[in-house]
Amino acid sequence: MTLQIFNTLTRKKEVFTPAEPGKVRMYVCGVTVYDLCHLGHARALVTFDIIYRALLHKGYDVIFVRNFTDIDDKIINRANEKGIPWQALAQTYIDAFSIDTAALGIKTPTIEPKATDHVSEMLNIIKTLEDKGLAYKAGGDVYYSVRKFDGYGKLSGKTLDDLEAGARVDVLEAKTDPLDFALWKGSKPGEPSWESVWGAGRPGWHIECSAMSMKYLGESFDIHGGGRDLIFPHHENEIAQSEGCTGKVFSRYWVHNGFVNINAEKMSKSLGNFLTIRDLLTVVPAEAIRLFILSAHYRSPLDYTDQTVSSAISGLERYYNTKLRLELFAMAGEDKPCDEALAGAVSKLVDEFEAALDDDFNTAKIVAAVFEILPLFNKALDDKTASVACVTKFLNTVRMIHDVLGIFGSEADIFLQELKAKHLARISFSAAELNGLIQKRREAKAGKDFKTADGVREELKEKGIQLKDNPDGTTEWSLI
């Protein structure tokens, strides 16, 4: 099977054929750096991290560009609120972004350009559009004339009539048509500005991605990606200004990930259900966040609930407990021929992995396939029918899967310890409190106060903690 990608532009899966054999040029819209990244950003980051990794796995030479929007109304307003320079605010959140993405295991793109470093490229595009009659000056601003671009709406499916019905012209705007959008904004007192032939000002939002993508990837490239919320107006406007400028197809494949909800509601600060990556990482292992995201197809809606994240956490605990058993067996087990059925199951896993990647990067199928094989290996260990060769083959397979998905590759014992620590943080229960209750139970048992001992066990069970008494008198705990 060959790689197929769902193309938002054509609304169907298409066989992926890069313009240049063996090479892929991909641009993904990055973040506006005025605040910490949230769970919605995490989904986009993980989605295109997987696509990047998958393309590398398939042997492509990939140039991956993901930008920073470091000049924007939100950045200016937030900087003014804090009483700091806008450049300082932007750099603060660029640094925070780097910390969060590293914690999530996101591979660094080939190039991470900043909008403010590419104003000259933006000005060149705007001037070309003006010369072609597709842009016009209005006061200190420059607008794109939407009606003059044939095919506007082809990405989003919106028609000019639909857009006109919902449009209005702000009394402060001098544009000639409510559908037109700003390419250049005339400077206002106290705002950052750059010189141009139209006067001092700053670029509009949409023009920056056209400038940066075409600088590093050429006037026409293979993949442009982002969240579904960017389809209109951002990506629609990128197509109009880029193709209007060059006369060439801007991006051949458009890829968009689905939305994230919190308990079936749209994530929003106003609703109080806004989850930053930074906050999530204090109570949920990064790998569990990735697993939660990858357990659904990237185009599907994703609902974050206590149940869905707990399912990801318990799934990883089950996986790493099995992996720990397998690694210990591989070091000391009997080297005999692989059980035919088990060897076949591992070969099937490899085939399912490759087929799922080819099927529009269907990570949900890969995750399901890994978890389906775990009971077979646990049974083989219990029945003493496992072999070192077969176990090693499986461990090598999940190592390959980890290289693409960024999950299933941690050191088992270290991850399980982290899992416990994150669980205690999630339920606001300290290790000292836990050890105190374990000691209380031990003393109660020693004094034959079994009611108290059983009460402690039940109290901890309600907190998702299970106790196990060892023959040597020690007590271990694990997650339920």
Secondary structure, 3 states (H helix, E strand, C coil): CCCEEEECCCCEEEECCCCECCEEEEEEEEEECCCCCEHHHHHHHHHHHHHHHHHHHCCCEEEEEEEEECCCHHHHHHHHHHCCCHHHHHHHHHHHHHHHHHHCCCCCCCECCEHHHHHHHHHHHHHHHHHCCCEEEECCEEEECHHHCCCCCCCCCCCHHHHHHCCCCCCCCCCCCCCCEEEEEECCCCCCCECCCCCCEEECHHHHHHHHHHHHHCCCEEEEEEEHHHHHHHHHHHHHHHHHHHCCCCEEEEEEECCEEECCEECCCCCCCCCEHHHHHHHCCHHHHHHHHHCCCCCCCEEECHHHHHHHHHHHHHHHHHHHHHHHHHHHCCCCCCCHHHHHHHHHHHHHHHHHHHECCCHHHHHHHHHHHHHHHHHHHHHCCCCHHHHHHHHHHHHHHHHHHCCCCCCHHHHHHHHHHHHHHHCCCCHHHHHHHHHHHHHHHHCCCHHHHHHHHHHHHHCCEEEEECCCCCEEEEEC
